[in-house]
Amino acid sequence: MAVKDILESLDWGPAPESDKFAREWLDQHGPSFGMYIDGKWVTPESGDNFESFNPATGELLGTISQAGESEVNSAVAAARAALPGWSASPGHVRARYLYAIARQVQKHHRLLAVIETLDNGKPIRETRDADVPLVARHFYHHAGWAQLFDETFPGYGPVGVCGQVIPWNFPLLMLAWKIAPALAAGNTVVLKPAEFTSISALVFAEICNSVGLPPGVVNIVTGDGKTGALITEHDDIDKVAFTGSTEVGRIIRKATAGSGKALTLELGGKSPFIVFEDADIDSAIEGLVNAIWFNQGQVCCAGSRLLVQESIAERFHEKLRSRMAKLRIGDPMNKAIDMGAIVDESQRKTIDDMCKLGCDEGGEMWQPSTELPEQGCFFLPTLFTNVSPSSTIVQEEVFGPVLVSLTFRNHKEAISLANNTRYGLAGSVWSQDIDTALEVARSIRAGAIWVNCTNQFDANAGFGGCRESGFGREGGREGMYAYMRTLPSESQTEKMENSGGRKATTEPSSSGAESVDRTAKMYIGGKQKRPDGGYTMDVTGPSGTVGQVGRGNRKDIRDAVEAASGATKWATTNAHTRSQILYYIAENLEQRSAEFAARISAMTGSTTEAAESEVADAVSEWFRWAAWADKYDGAVHETTMHGLVLALNEPLGVVGVTCPDERPLCGFTRLVAPLLAMGNSVIAVPSESNPLAATDLYQVLETSDLPAGVLNIVTGIHSEFVPALAAHDGVDSMWVGTGDVDEVQIASVSNMKRVWKVNMDASADEFLRQSTHVKNIWLPHGL
Ligand code: NDP
């Protein structure tokens, strides 16, 4: 094309990135690639392998090894053998390695960016300007955490050997999000990249080798989902970290339940992109392009659900269509391209099938008339309107360049539509009005909210979700906790004084009027309620029957969850008020110390002195968490964005708690009070053998202004209803203070709730962290 023609059409000319270095690397190392285990390059015993293609051209890039059991075993054994040395090495030494890796990533920036584009199909503009710089930033940042480890996290150590499985949408970046914090905290890793995009992980392995990382600290095994399962189910793995589909996340949650393995899951999403009528519309359109067409929409936090205020919907859609028509789609190695290729034909077909379903369900599909390249795996940017909130295309993750649009009238409807999803990963809010923007940002249930911006990521701001988007954070201080465990200390090895532990008599008691009168009821929705089944059980002490409590069942649990779910205002009650209420509880309990002490003594057989001391401790415990209610501050993260990133510690929602037998009043308080202090609604299951310490609290609670439904108490035989509590989709998290944590983990697979096996002697920080998750609100600003 002549310059004159260009000036006339003002069209973009081709601006191809050179693939020279990448080709040289592929030629030198390929066409068959081995795996990196124990610091050596190995090929699988079986000789099994699979092919990796460039989705933009269909060209074969090489043959990748398929790791089987023997290779996974070797990799895990190598990581285990390397663990003592690596975890004992001073933070400064680990920092030096992470720093060296960061430097090498920068040095090989171009190679990595091109390899990633060839293998994945994403535009070179993205790999060059987003993926690889963020990878380097992650290693630098975590070199810092390694350096500061001892002074920042005293009492913590690494979890151990980590099995990490990552997807194909950000191959190198997901690797960095997993490996950098793991190594910083002193863990060793076995990582499997996705089958479609293994090559950049192999370049990374070479970088590890080149900086002299001790053998076995990082092991890269390649393979498909079967290899992933061999890792996540391996007996000698201490922690599993997974990013990928909610479907596979659920399989892993199930497979690891009861195994004692630590787990973090970063899963799917259907993130809302909310535009108010007072938004800067042109910026919002550009934001939306970034939200849903970045990486062809193959992004877990893609803003795939546009919610636009009714008053501007028509104008907004018009502008959007015109912008979509201008998106340049084609060769991802062209620096002027907006959208590259879909990762694989199978994924392209999935997207196509979802669109067909969207049309079948009555949605109106619009695509620009842009020509797609004849060869390769491409999909047009797509907009669905006229959809209902319950349509499949509105509810399910498409993982492609497909946007659905719904309208809303006011902010309440916007919030309700935004939260009408089983996911909770991210969201974006566009409004020039600070009240609207912040109120809506705080009301969306998600781990990251971007105000007047989207897809902001930084190593110092944790990323992750809630609900079926998984749990755990990656990045920043909050992400470091996912790779640490509390080290046992002397005080932690000492058991709390055991003053209970006997079983209650579990036979249904005779149903005479007298026994009904003497029975402590359930406490549900702020009212004392008879157990649904009408059964009661005796509570016995050394001198015989001390009283009776209701014997709860699934129906009582359902009622309690309903009451707790209806009490979510507690989460937004200000911290000062919450702390005042906890102080009232302490005060009211103290006034009845003698009565409580007598009851504890009768139930547990402890001396009067011990019982009095337990009540005094419980009072002090309520004071302690009342004090914390307004002191567990969030943070303002320092990131690369110009603006503020507010990290808020938000309550988890509804939490189920099983309380220990030992020191029943103190145990109950230590579990329930921090959760209440942080704004959660609680369903507490008191000690099975000593439940009266909790049921006697009803009157204390009633006189302490605790809103109805915030604390619910269900007594009875744990095995009869705790599984129902753990399985209930309305329960967001479980704290297991007594009973079998494995059973609770297995029962709670369906909605992937966070389960904590309570360590009664954990620090306040840990109790508070387990009571909350971090929401990062990104607020760019500037004139
Ligand atoms: P998967 O969740 O299947 O894959 C993620 C990773 O897990 C890959 O490394 C995969 O291996 C591995 N894997 C697959 N099965 C198992 C298993 N049983 N145990 C352990 N590891 C396993 O995602 P896909 O790549 O198949 O994509 C499917 C859909 O998932 C997409 O259409 C999209 O909707 C969603 N997705 C969501 C992501 C997110 O970040 N939210 C990321 C990627 C996908 P391999 O790929 O080699 O088979």
Residues whose N, C-alpha, C, O or C-beta is under 5 A from the ligand:
A	BS01	NDP	V165 I166 P167 W168 K192 P193 A194 E195 G223 D224 G225 G228 A229 T232 T243 G244 S245 V248 I251 E266 L267 G268 G269 C300 E397 V398 F399
